[in-house]
Amino acid sequence: MAWQKLAITVRARAGAATFRVPMRPRSAFAYTGFIMLIAPLLSATAATPFPIADQNPLTRGFYHPLPTGGRLQTFDNGSQFLLSVANTTNMNRRGGERLLVDVESTELRWLWARKLNNDWSLRASVPLVHYGGGIFDPVIDGFHRMFGLPAGSRPLRAENQLAIEYSSPTDSIRADQSYTGIGDASFEVGHQLIDRRAFALSAWSGIELPLGSSRNLAGDGALDAGAWLSGAWQPRARWSISGTMGCTWQGAGDLLADERAGSVGFQNVAGRWDANDRLYLQAQLDMHDSYLSSTRMPLLGAATVLTFGGGYRSRSGWRYGFAISEDLKVNASPDVVFQFTVQPPMGPG
């Protein structure tokens, strides 16, 4: 998709200053840094992004840290359960690379967090991954037709099939049978750098342990690491924005071992509107660089994913969330992803 240049104008009452920032949607490093720079001038509270990562079956095994908020919040304590259903159909041939992906993947992730004190927080997660032919092909085809979205390779494949094949001069992947298994587990530590009424900034680092099968695309067979910054601010009473930028470092593993990039940058920007104390709506943009050092396949390259959804907190304290993700950069990530989240009432963690 060809992006046009955008411009954002922000006015803060600090000497009637006017800031104008030219940007492209892919330039999230500059945009997020700009947010963090001007946030202390604004009246702000924390915003929390959707806990969702790229569900691309070919790169799932690499470390995709779930987005974090700028403020370490006590209500994040305890467990959440994240159910993500992704549908991908992609056929491509470029140079010496050949690709066929027709799969519906389901990920049930247990996410646990614990705020130790005002400055430190821990987080851990373990996914259960399933690959199969799925049942949502007709629904997604109708969704694309209804909104006039690009169908990509979908019309060329029969519905609800399973096939994952990739070959290059140096590597190959093949999976044509259903699979269910544990994926790679992550452990992360967050530190509150700034916690003001007007602005919050936290720093995070983490590792991903190679528990999942790289042969079945549930892991990459490597010990991966990552580090990132998350900021949050609120320009209006019911509007809030969060931003994250960081990098992961991929260890030496089995999945696409000869082609993997040593480091991968990632970014996130989310805007949220609180309808009341219980219900909110949110739009989110997630981006990451290519996990391979050199490839001409969009599905193995950089991705841009747009997510819409919201959340609700019941009177008893249960929290529920629902989100739908669409690949803004066509053929670079799953065609559509549905995510459901459930968090029991806050307990001791």
N, C-alpha and C positions, 0 to 999 in steps of 0.2 A: 504494500500500500504506500502510495506517495504522500508524505506528510508536507503540509504547508507550514511556513514559519508562523509562530504565534507571538503575541506580546502580552505581558501582564503588567498592569499599572496598579500600584499599591500606594495609598496615601495614609500616612500616620501623623497624628497631631503632635509632632515634636519639631517645632519650628516650621510647621506647614510644609514639611519635606515631601517631595514626590519622587518615587522610585519607578523606573520603567525598565523591565527586564525582558529582552528578546530571548526566545527559547524555542526549542523543538521538543515534542513529547519525549523523545529519547534522551534529552539532556537533563535527566532527573538529578544528577549529581549537583549541577549548578542550581537547579530550582530548589532542591531540598536545602542546600547550603544557604540560599537566599532566605528561605523561610526561617531557618535557625538564626540568621543574622538580625532580622527585623522583629522577631517574635517578642523580645523583651519590651518593645514599645507598645504592645497591644495587651488588652485585658484577655487572659487566656486560662483555660483549664485543659485537662488531658483529653486526648482522643485516642481510641484504640482501633487499629486496623483489623480487617478480617484475618483470622488465622489460616490463610490459604496460600499454597505454593503451586507452581506449575506442575500439572499432573501428566505431563508428557511421558508416555511409557518408555521411550528410549533413554530419557535422561533422569527418570525418577530416582535411580540409584545414586546419583550425585547429591551432594549436600545442598538442599534448598532450605535455609533457615526460615521458619515461619515469622511473619512480621511481628514486631514488638511495639509497644507504646512508648512515648517519651517519658511518662511518669510511671514508676513502679507502684502498682495499686493493690491494696489489700484484697479487694473483691476478686482479684485473679487467683487467690489462694485455692488450692484444691484441684480437683480433676475436671476436665472437659472431655467430651467425646465428639470427634469430628468425622462425619461421614461424607466422603467426596465421591461422586460418580462422574467419570470422564468418558466421553465418546470421541474416538479419533478415526478418521479415514483419510489416508494420504498415500498417493502413488507418485513416484518421481524417478527420473533417471537423468543424471548430469555427469558428464565425463566418465570417470571410472566408478562412480557411485550409483547404486541401485537401491530403491527403497519401496517397500510395501508395508503399510500399517493399517490394519482394519481390526479394531479392538475396542471393547468397553471395559474399563478398569474401575474397580471399586476399592477405596481405601478407607478403613475404619481406624482412626488414629486416637490413641489415648494421650492426652496432653495434661501434664501436671505442673503446677507452679506453687512456689512458696516464697513469700516475702519475709526475709530473715529479720530485717530491721528497716530503718528509714533509708538506708543506703544500698542494701544488697538484696538480690532476689535470685532464686534458682528456678530452672525450668527443665523438664525432661519430657520426651515423647517417644512412643513406639507405635509404628503402623502395622496393621494387618492388610495385606495387599491381595487382591483377586483380579485375574485376567480371564476374560471370557468373550463370547460372541455378543452377549448383552441382549437387551430388549428395547432400547430407546431409539434405535435408528429411525423408525417411522415418526416418532415424536419430534426428533431433531430436524428431519427433512421438512416436516410441516412448519416448524419454527423458522427455518431459513426462508421458506417460501413466503410466510406471512409477513416477515419484516424485510424481504428483499435482500437477504444476506448472501454472500458468495457461498456456493455449495462445494467448491473445490473438486475433489475426486469422488465425492459421495455417489453421484449418479452412475459411476462406472462399476460399483460393487453391489452385490446382492445384500439384502438386509441381514443384520445379526450374524455376521461371519467373524471368524477369528483367524488372523494371519499377521505375523510380525516378521519381516525379513529385511535385512540391510547387509549390503556387501560393498567393500571398497578394496583397493589394492592391498591394504594392510590389515583390515579387520572385517568381521562378519558377525551378524546376530540372526538367530532363527528361533521362533517360538510359534508353534501352531496347535498347542494343546492348552486347555484351561489349567490355571495354576492358582493356588492359594497358599500364602506363607507370610511369615514375619518379615518386615523390611528393616532397613538400617535404623538404629535408635540414636537419638541425639541427647546431649546433656549440655546445658547452657547456663551462664552466669551473667547477671546484669548488675550494673553499678550506677546509682543516681549521681550524675555530675552536677546538674542544676535542678532545683525544685522550688520555683517561685510561683506566686499566684498567676503571674503573667506568662510563664514559660517553663517548660520541663525538657530536660535533655538527659538521656541515659546512654551508656556504653555497654555493649554486649560482646561476649566471645563464647564460642562453643565448639564442640567436636561431635562427629558422627561416627558411631561404632559400626563395623562391618558385620552385622548380624544377618542381613538378608542375602538371598541367593542371587549372585550376579548373572548366573546362567539363565535364571527365570526373570530377570529384570526387576528384582525386588531390592537390590543393593548393587554396589559397585566393587565390593571386595577390598576396599581401602579405608584407612583411617583419614577422614577429612576434617578440616578445621575452618572456622570463619570468625570474622569480627565486623561489627557494624555500630553505627550511631542512629538513635531514634529521637526525633523531636516532636513536640506537640504544642499547639496554641489554639486560641479561640477568639476570632475577631468579633463575633456577636454572641448574644446570650445562648442561642440554640444552634449555632454553627461552629464546628471545630474541624481542624485539619491536622493530620499527622504526616510525617515524612521519615523515611529510612534510607540510608545508603551504606553499603558495605562491600565486603569481598570474601569469597571462600577460596580455600587452597585445597586442591584435589591431590590425594595421596596416590601412590603407585598401586593400582588395583587391576582387576580382571576385565571390567567392562570398558570396551573401546580403549584398551591400554595404550595402543600405539598412536592414538589420535587425540587423547584428552588434553585440554588446556591446563596449565599449571595453576592459574588463578582465574576467577570469574567474578566480575562485578555485578552487583544487583542493587535495585532501587525500588522505592515504593512511595506513592503519594495517595492519601485517602481524604475525602471530604465527607463530613457527617452532619446530619440535621436531626436534632432531637425534637420529636413531636410533643413529647411530654416526658415525665420522669421514668416511664416504663418502655416507651416505643421509640426507635430511631431508624432512620434510613441512611444508607451510605453508598457512595461510589468510590471505587478504588482502582488505581493503575499500578500494575506490577511489571517490572522489566528486569531482564538479566542478559548478560553477554553470552556468547557461545561457549558451551562446555567442551567443544573440540577446537584444537589449534588451527585446523584447516578443514573446511567442508563447504560444499556448494549446495547442500541440502537445507532448505529452510527449517525443516523439523528438527535439525540438529544444530541450528544456529541460534542467534539472539532472538528473544521473544518479547512481545508486548501483549499483556492480558488485561482486559477491562472487566471489572466485577461490579455488579449491582446487587443490593440486598438490604437487609435490615435485621433488627433484633428486638426481642421483647423480654421483659422481666416480669414474672408473675408476682402476685402479692405474697406468695409463700417463699419467694427468693429464687425460684428456678429461672435460668436464663436460656433462651432459645434464639437461634439464628438461622437465616436462610440466605443463600447467595447464588447467583448465576454468573458464570464467567464466559466470556467470548474472546476468541483470538483476534485482536486488532490487527496484528501482523499475520495475514492469512497463511495457513499451512505451516506456521512456526510453533504451534502448540495445539492441544486438543480443540476440536470444533466447538465443544461446549462442555462446561463442568457445572454440576449441581452440588452445592454443599449445604449440609444440615449440621448444626452444632447444638449440643445440650450441655448445660453446666448445672449440677445440683446446687442447692443453697450452700453458701460459704460455710466451711467447717474449719477445723483446726489445721487442714492441709494434709 
